[in-house]
Amino acid sequence: MSDLLLLGMLMALFVAGHELLSHPLRAPLVARLGEKGFAILYSLVALASFGSAVQLWRQIPKERLWDAPASAYPVALVAMLVASMLFVGSVSAPNPAMMPGVKGDPKGMQRITRHPMMWSFAIWAGVHMLMTADPRTIVLAGGVGTLALLGSALQDGKKRGQNPAYAAHMARTSHVPFLAILGGRQPLSALWPGPVPVLGGVLLWALILWAHPMLIGVPAAGWSYLQ
């Protein structure tokens, strides 16, 4: 078995384990193990599968299947800036999609997408797949992106079934960024999510650019455009 195939199997286990434990297996396991026991099991499965995948990713030699055009590098920088803002926006305001019992009108990034954290991961995955053109990174990032988008879609269905109020939240927001604004369900003013997501996102983006060579061993894509 090739290392790349094994990496794909580990990422498939990561995605499948997350979805199975989050949806069909959650209730019976919580009944048997309790909330804390389930949380420990969930964390162990995620850490074992994703941690093993990252370790294997580090061991697989780098390759390059294509060269990204020069015009793609500034686009990648902007996309990662947007992803950073989405991530900060996801952790700086309570979100009904992530926290049960949260009520009220959508706020901040939720007016752009009700799953800002998942879209930050999906954008990260897409940028790294396209810019690295590396089979090992395509497999690893592809798994992360799949989990982000598939998991958030399944989460919507689950929460809508559990809580009728969540259906109203879905009606005022959109899964795909900006669709609620384009469809008139949110005002144009929703394009400004607030100073915390914007300024915090810029700081996070700058930190990632600075730390990327130390953590990954190579500068972030598009770094040369900022020098």
Secondary structure, DSSP 4 states (H G I P E B T S, - for coil): --HHHHHHHHHHHHHHHHHHHHTTTHHHHHHHHHHHHHHHHHHHHHHHHHHHHHHHHHHSPP--S----TTHHHHHHHHHHHHHHHHHHHHSS--TTTSTT--SS--GGGGT-S-HHHHHHHHHHHHHHHHH--HHHHHHHHHHHHHHHHHHHHHHHHHHHH-HHHHHHHHHS-SSTTHHHHTTSS-GGGG---HHHHHHHHHHHHHHHHHHHHHHSSPPTTGGGG-
